[in-house]
Amino acid sequence: MRETSNYDPDLDKPVWGAANIAAIINRSERQTYYLLQRGLIDADKVGVTWRSSLRRLLFDGEER
C-alpha cells in the first residue's frame, strides 16, 4: 500500500505585504494591519513589510 502526503509546496511560498495578506484572508487592508499589529495573524515583520505563507494564513490554529 502506498502512503500519500498532503504536503503542498505552494502553501509554503511567502506572501509579502499586508495588501496581499488582506486579499487572502478576505479583509480590508486596514483591518489586516490592525490584526497584524496585534499579533492576531500568524505573520512576521521583515523591516517594514509583513510576511506570512498560505499555510500559516489558511490553517492558522488548525491541525496540519
N, C-alpha and C positions, 0 to 999 in steps of 0.2 A: 504494500500500500504506500502510495506516495503522499508525503506531507506537503501541504501548501502553506504559504505565508501570506499574511495580509499587508506585508510591507510594501509601501508605495513611495519610491524615492522623490516623486514630485511633491509629496506632502511636506518634505523636509527642506524644500527650497525657501530661501529667505523672502519675506515680504517686507519691503522697505517703505517707511513713511506712514504717517497717520492717515493720510487720504486713502492709501491702498488698503490699510488695515480696516478703515471705516467701510469701504466697499465690500469687503469680505464678511464683516460681521453685521452688515446692513444697518449701520448707524450713521448719523451725520458726522462730519469731521470734528465739529465742536464737542459732541457727545463723546467721541472716541478719545480726544485729547483729555477730557475730564476723567474718563475711565483709566487711561494710560497713566496719567499723573498720580492717580491714587492707588496704582498697583492692582487694579481690578481686571486688567487684561494681562495675560501672560506674554510679556514683551520686554525687551531690553532697550536702553537708550545708548546709541553709539554716537558720541558727540552731541549733536542737536537733532539727530534723526532716530526715530523709533524703528525697531526691527523685531520681527517675530517670524513664525512659519505657519503654513496652513495647518499643520498638525497641531501646533500649540493653540491656534485660534479656534479651530473647529472641534477639537476634542479636549478642550480645557476642562480638567476635573473628571474626565471620564476614563475608564479603563481602556488602555490601548491594546 
